[in-house]
Amino acid sequence: MIGLLVVGTLAAIFVTQQLRAEGTVVSDVETTRGAFDECPRDERGPGIPISFYLQRDDRVSAEIVAFDRLETVRRLFSARPLSGPGRHCAPWDGLDDTGEPAEPGRYRLRIGLADLQREATAGEPIRLGRKSTP
């Protein structure tokens, strides 16, 4: 039994060291008016400007999640091949996955990296004002 604990601990240490060696792969999430300034033109769009810096090539998923609960509100794209290093855009139209306006409040951007099998949720809030009436 003790042998299994030792092997498990050593495996956890090895995995942790591997993740540290890879470093940060997604950083510098921007949600301001200038967020699209460095983005490729074909990734820009209407809505709330959101961008992030990708350190390496990967197949990337982006979604909007509730700030505190981290539940998915809107999937922006899934498994899109993106090249790094560089800034990329993920504009949000303020709608949820059903096509309805999302509730006013704070949200976050969650990025998934398929090739690295990693996921990161930005700490910076994305603020959504009051609902618009149709």
C-alpha positions in Angstrom: 0.0 0.0 0.0 2.8 2.4 0.9 4.5 1.6 -2.4 1.4 2.7 -4.3 1.3 5.9 -2.4 5.0 6.6 -3.2 4.5 5.8 -6.9 1.3 8.0 -7.1 3.1 10.9 -5.4 6.1 10.6 -7.8 3.7 10.5 -10.8 1.9 13.6 -9.5 5.3 15.5 -9.1 6.3 14.5 -12.6 3.1 15.7 -14.2 3.3 19.0 -12.2 6.9 19.6 -13.4 5.8 18.9 -17.0 3.0 21.4 -16.8 5.4 24.0 -15.3 7.9 23.4 -18.1 5.2 24.2 -20.7 4.6 27.6 -19.1 1.6 29.8 -19.7 0.1 29.2 -23.1 -2.9 31.7 -23.0 -2.5 35.1 -21.4 -3.4 38.8 -21.6 -7.1 38.6 -22.0 -8.5 42.0 -23.1 -12.1 43.1 -23.0 -11.7 46.8 -23.8 -12.5 48.8 -26.9 -8.9 48.3 -28.2 -9.0 44.5 -27.7 -9.2 43.9 -31.5 -6.3 46.2 -32.4 -3.7 43.4 -32.8 -6.1 40.7 -33.9 -6.2 39.2 -37.4 -8.9 41.1 -39.4 -10.8 37.9 -40.2 -11.3 37.1 -36.5 -12.9 40.5 -35.6 -16.6 40.8 -35.5 -19.5 42.7 -34.0 -20.3 42.5 -30.3 -18.2 42.7 -27.1 -14.5 42.8 -28.1 -12.6 40.0 -26.4 -9.1 38.9 -27.3 -6.4 36.8 -25.8 -2.7 36.0 -26.5 -1.9 32.5 -27.5 1.7 31.3 -27.0 1.7 28.4 -29.4 -0.3 26.7 -32.1 -3.3 24.6 -30.9 -6.9 23.8 -31.6 -8.7 26.3 -29.5 -12.2 26.4 -28.0 -13.6 29.6 -26.5 -16.7 30.0 -24.4 -18.3 32.6 -22.1 -19.0 31.3 -18.6 -20.9 32.8 -15.6 -18.4 34.7 -13.4 -19.0 32.8 -10.2 -20.5 29.5 -11.2 -18.4 29.0 -14.3 -21.3 27.5 -16.1 -21.2 27.8 -19.9 -23.4 30.6 -21.2 -22.2 30.8 -24.8 -19.9 28.6 -26.9 -18.0 31.0 -29.2 -16.1 28.5 -31.2 -14.8 24.9 -30.8 -11.5 23.2 -31.9 -10.6 26.2 -34.2 -6.9 25.9 -35.3 -5.1 29.0 -34.2 -1.4 29.9 -34.7 0.7 31.3 -31.9 2.4 33.3 -30.7 -0.1 36.0 -31.4 -3.3 37.7 -30.4 -6.7 36.2 -31.3 -10.2 37.5 -31.1 -13.4 35.9 -29.7 -16.2 38.5 -30.0 -19.4 37.9 -28.1 -22.7 39.1 -29.3 -24.2 39.1 -25.8 -26.5 36.1 -26.5 -26.6 32.8 -24.7 -26.5 29.4 -26.5 -30.3 29.5 -27.0 -30.0 32.8 -28.9 -31.6 34.8 -26.1 -29.9 37.9 -24.6 -27.7 36.8 -21.6 -28.6 38.1 -18.2 -26.9 41.4 -17.3 -23.9 40.8 -15.1 -20.3 39.6 -15.1 -18.9 36.8 -17.2 -15.5 35.3 -18.0 -13.7 33.8 -21.0 -12.7 30.1 -20.8 -10.2 28.9 -23.3 -9.6 25.2 -24.0 -6.5 23.9 -25.8 -7.2 20.5 -27.4 -3.7 19.5 -28.3 -2.3 20.3 -24.9 -5.4 19.1 -23.1 -5.5 22.2 -21.0 -8.2 24.7 -20.0 -7.9 28.2 -18.5 -10.6 30.6 -17.3 -9.7 34.3 -17.3 -10.0 36.2 -14.0 -10.9 39.4 -15.8 -14.6 40.1 -15.8 -16.6 40.7 -19.0 -19.4 43.1 -18.1 -22.7 42.8 -19.8 -25.2 45.7 -19.4 -28.9 45.5 -19.3 -30.8 43.3 -21.7 -32.0 44.9 -24.9 -35.6 44.5 -25.8 -36.5 43.1 -29.2 
